[in-house]
Amino acid sequence: MARGAALAGRSGAGMWPWLAWAVVLLVADQITKTWIIQNYQLGDATFITSFFNIVRAHNTGAAFSFLRDAGGWQRWLFTGIGVAATIFIVWQLRAHPGQKLFSFALSSILGGAVGNVVDRLMHGYVVDFLDFHWNFLAGIFHGGHFPAFNLADTAISVGAACLILDELLRARRAR
């Protein structure tokens, strides 16, 4: 049995559930972004609660709109980074499919990264629509709004947090 699991890991067969999770995230991300594009004009917003709106925003930059006004070259830089990350993540998933938290983290990042790359290639920007705001954040973020984001960004953030947790757990086991 252990030999079969080792062979499955070497052949890449064990990575398929993780790739399936990435595809689920990618599809959910693209469905929500398509719905936003079809139902909202740029800048439109719908009040949901006292701390949350649905909006349509375009981000030509990276996280928190970093480099959004860089003149267009950033589209290709971030697309290239996304493609490179995809190749690296698939390689890591193939090598470590049995490490569940690690693979979940990487596949979550993969689904989100590909979702944002698809946006950059199709539109030239990433479609954002989740807008959280709190009055007590007004001094930190313009108008108390956290920068708008999307499901891909959420998957990337959850994946990054899980990578940190995985490393903390790995370091703890090593003691």
Accessible surface in RSA format (square Angstrom, percent):
REM  Atomic radii and reference values for relative SASA: ProtOr
REM  Chains: A
REM  Algorithm: Lee & Richards
REM  Probe-radius: 1.40
REM  Slices: 20
REM RES _ NUM      All-atoms   Total-Side   Main-Chain    Non-polar    All polar
REM                ABS   REL    ABS   REL    ABS   REL    ABS   REL    ABS   REL
RES MET A   1   216.44 112.1 161.13 106.6  55.31 131.7 137.11 116.6  79.33 105.1
RES ALA A   2    84.17  77.4  69.34 107.0  14.83  33.7  75.72 106.6   8.45  22.4
RES ARG A   3   182.40  76.6 172.89  88.1   9.51  22.6  70.02  95.7 112.38  68.1
RES GLY A   4    41.39  51.0   0.00   N/A  41.39  51.0  33.26  91.3   8.13  18.2
RES ALA A   5    68.71  63.2  50.77  78.3  17.94  40.8  58.41  82.3  10.30  27.3
RES ALA A   6    45.83  42.1  30.89  47.7  14.94  34.0  42.97  60.5   2.85   7.6
RES LEU A   7    80.47  44.8  77.98  55.8   2.49   6.3  78.20  54.9   2.27   6.1
RES ALA A   8    36.43  33.5  31.75  49.0   4.68  10.6  35.82  50.4   0.60   1.6
RES GLY A   9    15.93  19.6   0.00   N/A  15.93  19.6  13.56  37.2   2.37   5.3
RES ARG A  10   161.44  67.8 145.98  74.4  15.45  36.8  76.32 104.3  85.11  51.6
RES SER A  11    71.99  60.8  45.48  60.7  26.51  61.1  47.79 101.8  24.20  33.9
RES GLY A  12     2.08   2.6   0.00   N/A   2.08   2.6   2.08   5.7   0.00   0.0
RES ALA A  13    51.20  47.1  40.98  63.2  10.22  23.2  42.48  59.8   8.72  23.1
RES GLY A  14    24.09  29.7   0.00   N/A  24.09  29.7  20.03  55.0   4.06   9.1
RES MET A  15    18.90   9.8  18.90  12.5   0.00   0.0  18.90  16.1   0.00   0.0
RES TRP A  16   153.49  61.6 150.84  73.0   2.65   6.2 133.58  71.2  19.91  32.3
RES PRO A  17    86.43  63.0  73.29  66.8  13.14  47.8  80.32  66.3   6.11  38.0
RES TRP A  18    41.73  16.7  41.73  20.2   0.00   0.0  38.49  20.5   3.24   5.3
RES LEU A  19    28.06  15.6  27.77  19.9   0.29   0.7  27.77  19.5   0.29   0.8
RES ALA A  20    55.14  50.7  47.53  73.4   7.61  17.3  53.81  75.8   1.33   3.5
RES TRP A  21    89.41  35.9  86.33  41.8   3.08   7.2  88.75  47.3   0.66   1.1
RES ALA A  22     5.83   5.4   5.35   8.3   0.48   1.1   5.66   8.0   0.17   0.5
RES VAL A  23    82.89  54.5  82.39  74.6   0.49   1.2  82.89  72.0   0.00   0.0
RES VAL A  24    83.53  55.0  79.07  71.6   4.46  10.7  82.37  71.6   1.16   3.1
RES LEU A  25    34.73  19.3  32.38  23.2   2.35   5.9  32.86  23.1   1.87   5.0
RES LEU A  26    39.68  22.1  39.68  28.4   0.00   0.0  39.68  27.9   0.00   0.0
RES VAL A  27    73.91  48.6  71.07  64.3   2.84   6.8  73.91  64.2   0.00   0.0
RES ALA A  28    38.80  35.7  33.65  51.9   5.15  11.7  38.58  54.3   0.22   0.6
RES ASP A  29     0.74   0.5   0.74   0.7   0.00   0.0   0.74   1.7   0.00   0.0
RES GLN A  30    35.42  19.8  35.02  25.6   0.39   0.9  26.83  57.1   8.58   6.5
RES ILE A  31   110.92  63.1 106.64  79.4   4.28  10.3 109.42  78.8   1.50   4.1
RES THR A  32    39.66  28.2  37.17  37.7   2.48   5.9  39.47  53.0   0.19   0.3
RES LYS A  33     2.42   1.2   2.42   1.5   0.00   0.0   2.42   2.2   0.00   0.0
RES THR A  34    64.86  46.1  63.51  64.4   1.36   3.2  41.20  55.3  23.66  35.8
RES TRP A  35   130.92  52.5 129.44  62.7   1.48   3.5 107.78  57.5  23.14  37.5
RES ILE A  36     2.94   1.7   2.94   2.2   0.00   0.0   2.94   2.1   0.00   0.0
RES ILE A  37    50.86  28.9  41.75  31.1   9.10  21.9  41.75  30.1   9.10  24.7
RES GLN A  38   135.22  75.6  97.45  71.2  37.77  89.9  37.00  78.8  98.22  74.5
RES ASN A  39    81.35  56.1  48.63  47.0  32.72  78.8  13.61  32.8  67.73  65.5
RES TYR A  40    22.78  10.6  20.15  11.5   2.62   6.8  12.67   9.5  10.11  12.5
RES GLN A  41   129.20  72.2 129.11  94.4   0.09   0.2  45.21  96.2  83.99  63.7
RES LEU A  42   109.61  61.0  85.15  60.9  24.46  61.5  85.15  59.8  24.46  65.8
RES GLY A  43    61.08  75.3   0.00   N/A  61.08  75.3  35.48  97.4  25.60  57.3
RES ASP A  44    61.29  42.9  55.86  55.6   5.43  12.8  15.23  35.8  46.06  45.9
RES ALA A  45    62.90  57.8  28.92  44.6  33.98  77.3  28.92  40.7  33.98  90.0
RES THR A  46    58.06  41.3  54.30  55.0   3.76   9.0  43.74  58.8  14.32  21.6
RES PHE A  47   144.75  72.4 122.48  75.9  22.27  58.0 122.96  74.5  21.80  62.4
RES ILE A  48    82.96  47.2  59.65  44.4  23.30  56.2  61.83  44.5  21.13  57.3
RES THR A  49    48.80  34.7  43.62  44.2   5.18  12.3  48.80  65.6   0.00   0.0
RES SER A  50    93.10  78.7  70.89  94.6  22.21  51.2  48.14 102.5  44.96  63.0
RES PHE A  51    87.64  43.8  87.64  54.3   0.00   0.0  87.64  53.1   0.00   0.0
RES PHE A  52    30.27  15.1  30.27  18.7   0.00   0.0  30.27  18.4   0.00   0.0
RES ASN A  53    20.22  13.9  20.22  19.5   0.00   0.0   0.66   1.6  19.56  18.9
RES ILE A  54    28.95  16.5  28.95  21.6   0.00   0.0  28.95  20.8   0.00   0.0
RES VAL A  55    19.08  12.6  19.08  17.3   0.00   0.0  19.08  16.6   0.00   0.0
RES ARG A  56    27.51  11.6  25.25  12.9   2.26   5.4   0.14   0.2  27.38  16.6
RES ALA A  57    30.32  27.9  28.47  43.9   1.85   4.2  30.32  42.7   0.00   0.0
RES HIS A  58    55.40  30.3  27.22  18.9  28.18  72.1  19.67  20.3  35.73  41.6
RES ASN A  59    18.84  13.0  17.52  16.9   1.32   3.2   4.15  10.0  14.69  14.2
RES THR A  60    47.11  33.5  45.86  46.5   1.24   3.0  41.36  55.6   5.74   8.7
RES GLY A  61     0.00   0.0   0.00   N/A   0.00   0.0   0.00   0.0   0.00   0.0
RES ALA A  62    23.98  22.0  19.49  30.1   4.48  10.2  23.98  33.8   0.00   0.0
RES ALA A  63    72.81  66.9  53.26  82.2  19.55  44.5  64.55  90.9   8.26  21.9
RES PHE A  64   128.41  64.2 103.42  64.1  24.98  65.0 104.35  63.3  24.06  68.8
RES SER A  65    29.35  24.8  25.99  34.7   3.36   7.7   3.68   7.8  25.67  36.0
RES PHE A  66   127.22  63.6 118.94  73.7   8.28  21.5 127.22  77.1   0.00   0.0
RES LEU A  67    58.95  32.8  45.08  32.3  13.87  34.9  52.21  36.7   6.74  18.1
RES ARG A  68   129.97  54.6 120.66  61.5   9.31  22.2  29.82  40.8 100.15  60.7
RES ASP A  69   125.85  88.2  90.86  90.4  34.98  82.7  43.91 103.3  81.94  81.7
RES ALA A  70    28.04  25.8   3.99   6.2  24.05  54.7  16.62  23.4  11.42  30.2
RES GLY A  71    76.90  94.8   0.00   N/A  76.90  94.8  41.12 112.9  35.77  80.1
RES GLY A  72    35.73  44.1   0.00   N/A  35.73  44.1  31.22  85.7   4.51  10.1
RES TRP A  73   135.04  54.2 124.42  60.2  10.62  24.9 116.28  62.0  18.76  30.4
RES GLN A  74     4.22   2.4   4.22   3.1   0.00   0.0   0.01   0.0   4.21   3.2
RES ARG A  75    63.45  26.6  63.42  32.3   0.03   0.1  11.77  16.1  51.68  31.3
RES TRP A  76   141.49  56.8 132.85  64.3   8.64  20.3 112.02  59.7  29.47  47.8
RES LEU A  77    77.87  43.4  68.72  49.2   9.15  23.0  76.33  53.6   1.54   4.1
RES PHE A  78    27.23  13.6  22.31  13.8   4.92  12.8  22.56  13.7   4.67  13.4
RES THR A  79    11.84   8.4  11.84  12.0   0.00   0.0  11.84  15.9   0.00   0.0
RES GLY A  80    37.74  46.5   0.00   N/A  37.74  46.5  33.18  91.0   4.56  10.2
RES ILE A  81    95.77  54.5  91.67  68.3   4.10   9.9  94.30  67.9   1.47   4.0
RES GLY A  82     6.86   8.5   0.00   N/A   6.86   8.5   6.78  18.6   0.08   0.2
RES VAL A  83    73.70  48.5  72.13  65.3   1.56   3.8  73.70  64.0   0.00   0.0
RES ALA A  84    60.03  55.2  51.04  78.8   8.99  20.4  56.01  78.9   4.02  10.7
RES ALA A  85    32.27  29.7  24.59  37.9   7.68  17.5  31.57  44.5   0.69   1.8
RES THR A  86    35.83  25.5  35.83  36.3   0.00   0.0  33.47  45.0   2.36   3.6
RES ILE A  87   118.93  67.7 113.63  84.7   5.30  12.8 117.43  84.6   1.50   4.1
RES PHE A  88   107.55  53.8 104.25  64.6   3.31   8.6 107.38  65.1   0.17   0.5
RES ILE A  89     7.26   4.1   7.26   5.4   0.00   0.0   7.26   5.2   0.00   0.0
RES VAL A  90    46.54  30.6  46.54  42.1   0.00   0.0  46.54  40.4   0.00   0.0
RES TRP A  91   150.41  60.4 146.21  70.8   4.20   9.9 123.47  65.8  26.95  43.7
RES GLN A  92    23.51  13.1  23.51  17.2   0.00   0.0   1.08   2.3  22.43  17.0
RES LEU A  93     0.00   0.0   0.00   0.0   0.00   0.0   0.00   0.0   0.00   0.0
RES ARG A  94   106.28  44.6 105.47  53.8   0.81   1.9  25.61  35.0  80.67  48.9
RES ALA A  95    59.25  54.5  25.35  39.1  33.90  77.1  35.67  50.2  23.58  62.5
RES HIS A  96    61.97  33.9  57.66  40.1   4.32  11.0  42.95  44.3  19.02  22.1
RES PRO A  97    19.13  13.9  13.09  11.9   6.05  22.0  13.31  11.0   5.82  36.2
RES GLY A  98    66.59  82.1   0.00   N/A  66.59  82.1  42.44 116.5  24.15  54.1
RES GLN A  99    71.60  40.0  64.35  47.0   7.25  17.3  35.64  75.9  35.96  27.3
RES LYS A 100   152.70  74.5 146.65  90.0   6.06  14.4  90.18  81.2  62.52  66.6
RES LEU A 101    51.91  28.9  43.84  31.4   8.07  20.3  47.15  33.1   4.76  12.8
RES PHE A 102    30.04  15.0  29.80  18.5   0.24   0.6  29.80  18.1   0.24   0.7
RES SER A 103     0.17   0.1   0.17   0.2   0.00   0.0   0.00   0.0   0.17   0.2
RES PHE A 104    64.28  32.2  64.28  39.8   0.00   0.0  64.28  39.0   0.00   0.0
RES ALA A 105     0.00   0.0   0.00   0.0   0.00   0.0   0.00   0.0   0.00   0.0
RES LEU A 106     9.62   5.4   9.62   6.9   0.00   0.0   9.62   6.8   0.00   0.0
RES SER A 107     0.00   0.0   0.00   0.0   0.00   0.0   0.00   0.0   0.00   0.0
RES SER A 108     2.01   1.7   2.01   2.7   0.00   0.0   0.96   2.0   1.05   1.5
RES ILE A 109    27.77  15.8  27.77  20.7   0.00   0.0  27.77  20.0   0.00   0.0
RES LEU A 110     8.75   4.9   8.75   6.3   0.00   0.0   8.75   6.1   0.00   0.0
RES GLY A 111     1.17   1.4   0.00   N/A   1.17   1.4   1.01   2.8   0.16   0.4
RES GLY A 112     0.63   0.8   0.00   N/A   0.63   0.8   0.63   1.7   0.00   0.0
RES ALA A 113    13.81  12.7  10.07  15.5   3.75   8.5  13.15  18.5   0.67   1.8
RES VAL A 114    38.12  25.1  38.12  34.5   0.00   0.0  38.12  33.1   0.00   0.0
RES GLY A 115     0.00   0.0   0.00   N/A   0.00   0.0   0.00   0.0   0.00   0.0
RES ASN A 116    17.62  12.1  17.62  17.0   0.00   0.0   7.66  18.4   9.96   9.6
RES VAL A 117    16.21  10.7  16.20  14.7   0.01   0.0  16.20  14.1   0.01   0.0
RES VAL A 118    40.76  26.8  39.59  35.8   1.18   2.8  40.76  35.4   0.00   0.0
RES ASP A 119     0.48   0.3   0.48   0.5   0.00   0.0   0.00   0.0   0.48   0.5
RES ARG A 120    17.52   7.4  17.52   8.9   0.00   0.0   0.00   0.0  17.52  10.6
RES LEU A 121    89.72  50.0  71.51  51.2  18.21  45.8  71.72  50.4  18.00  48.4
RES MET A 122   126.78  65.7  91.59  60.6  35.19  83.8  81.23  69.1  45.55  60.3
RES HIS A 123    56.96  31.1  32.11  22.3  24.85  63.6  22.62  23.3  34.34  40.0
RES GLY A 124    15.32  18.9   0.00   N/A  15.32  18.9   7.74  21.3   7.58  17.0
RES TYR A 125    42.25  19.7  42.25  24.0   0.00   0.0  27.28  20.5  14.97  18.5
RES VAL A 126     5.04   3.3   5.04   4.6   0.00   0.0   5.04   4.4   0.00   0.0
RES VAL A 127     0.00   0.0   0.00   0.0   0.00   0.0   0.00   0.0   0.00   0.0
RES ASP A 128     5.08   3.6   5.08   5.1   0.00   0.0   0.00   0.0   5.08   5.1
RES PHE A 129    10.77   5.4  10.77   6.7   0.00   0.0  10.77   6.5   0.00   0.0
RES LEU A 130    25.52  14.2  25.52  18.3   0.00   0.0  25.52  17.9   0.00   0.0
RES ASP A 131    10.26   7.2  10.26  10.2   0.00   0.0   2.29   5.4   7.97   8.0
RES PHE A 132    54.69  27.4  54.63  33.8   0.06   0.1  54.63  33.1   0.06   0.2
RES HIS A 133    29.06  15.9  28.98  20.1   0.09   0.2  17.12  17.6  11.94  13.9
RES TRP A 134    91.80  36.8  85.89  41.6   5.92  13.9  75.01  40.0  16.80  27.2
RES ASN A 135   142.83  98.5 127.12 122.8  15.72  37.8  35.21  84.7 107.63 104.0
RES PHE A 136   160.24  80.2 127.08  78.7  33.16  86.3 139.05  84.3  21.19  60.6
RES LEU A 137    24.90  13.9  24.90  17.8   0.00   0.0  24.90  17.5   0.00   0.0
RES ALA A 138    56.87  52.3  42.38  65.4  14.49  33.0  42.61  60.0  14.26  37.8
RES GLY A 139    81.71 100.8   0.00   N/A  81.71 100.8  42.66 117.1  39.06  87.5
RES ILE A 140   126.59  72.0  94.88  70.7  31.71  76.4  99.86  71.9  26.73  72.5
RES PHE A 141    53.46  26.7  50.13  31.0   3.33   8.7  53.46  32.4   0.00   0.0
RES HIS A 142   179.43  98.1 158.73 110.3  20.70  53.0 115.81 119.4  63.62  74.0
RES GLY A 143    54.72  67.5   0.00   N/A  54.72  67.5  31.59  86.7  23.13  51.8
RES GLY A 144     0.48   0.6   0.00   N/A   0.48   0.6   0.48   1.3   0.00   0.0
RES HIS A 145    70.82  38.7  65.74  45.7   5.08  13.0  37.32  38.5  33.50  39.0
RES PHE A 146    63.06  31.5  62.30  38.6   0.76   2.0  62.30  37.8   0.76   2.2
RES PRO A 147    39.93  29.1  27.97  25.5  11.96  43.5  39.29  32.4   0.64   4.0
RES ALA A 148    27.19  25.0  10.17  15.7  17.02  38.7  10.17  14.3  17.02  45.1
RES PHE A 149    41.44  20.7  41.44  25.7   0.00   0.0  41.44  25.1   0.00   0.0
RES ASN A 150     0.00   0.0   0.00   0.0   0.00   0.0   0.00   0.0   0.00   0.0
RES LEU A 151    61.13  34.0  57.56  41.2   3.57   9.0  57.75  40.6   3.38   9.1
RES ALA A 152     1.20   1.1   0.00   0.0   1.20   2.7   1.20   1.7   0.00   0.0
RES ASP A 153    38.54  27.0  36.14  36.0   2.41   5.7  17.22  40.5  21.32  21.3
RES THR A 154    51.98  37.0  48.42  49.1   3.56   8.5  50.92  68.4   1.06   1.6
RES ALA A 155     8.83   8.1   2.39   3.7   6.44  14.7   8.48  11.9   0.35   0.9
RES ILE A 156    54.48  31.0  54.48  40.6   0.00   0.0  54.48  39.2   0.00   0.0
RES SER A 157    70.24  59.4  60.22  80.4  10.02  23.1  35.27  75.1  34.96  49.0
RES VAL A 158    67.99  44.7  64.66  58.5   3.33   8.0  67.91  59.0   0.08   0.2
RES GLY A 159     0.00   0.0   0.00   N/A   0.00   0.0   0.00   0.0   0.00   0.0
RES ALA A 160    42.22  38.8  40.83  63.0   1.39   3.2  41.54  58.5   0.69   1.8
RES ALA A 161    59.43  54.6  50.27  77.6   9.15  20.8  54.24  76.4   5.18  13.7
RES CYS A 162    20.90  15.8  20.05  22.4   0.85   2.0   0.81   2.0  20.10  21.7
RES LEU A 163    53.20  29.6  49.28  35.3   3.92   9.9  49.56  34.8   3.64   9.8
RES ILE A 164   111.70  63.6 108.10  80.5   3.60   8.7 111.57  80.3   0.13   0.3
RES LEU A 165    84.58  47.1  83.53  59.8   1.05   2.6  84.36  59.2   0.23   0.6
RES ASP A 166    10.97   7.7  10.97  10.9   0.00   0.0   0.00   0.0  10.97  10.9
RES GLU A 167    96.01  55.1  95.99  72.6   0.01   0.0  48.59  94.0  47.41  38.7
RES LEU A 168   113.47  63.2 107.95  77.2   5.52  13.9 108.63  76.3   4.84  13.0
RES LEU A 169    65.74  36.6  65.35  46.7   0.40   1.0  65.40  45.9   0.35   0.9
RES ARG A 170    82.01  34.4  80.88  41.2   1.13   2.7  50.92  69.6  31.09  18.8
RES ALA A 171    50.17  46.1  41.30  63.7   8.87  20.2  47.36  66.7   2.81   7.4
RES ARG A 172   167.64  70.4 158.96  81.0   8.68  20.7  38.18  52.2 129.46  78.5
RES ARG A 173   162.66  68.3 129.71  66.1  32.95  78.4  81.14 110.9  81.52  49.4
RES ALA A 174    88.30  81.2  46.44  71.7  41.86  95.2  58.97  83.0  29.33  77.7
RES ARG A 175   231.16  97.1 166.54  84.9  64.62 153.9  94.82 129.6 136.34  82.6
END  Absolute sums over single chains surface
CHAIN  1 A    10264.9       8524.5       1740.3       7384.6       2880.2
END  Absolute sums over all chains
TOTAL         10264.9       8524.5       1740.3       7384.6       2880.2
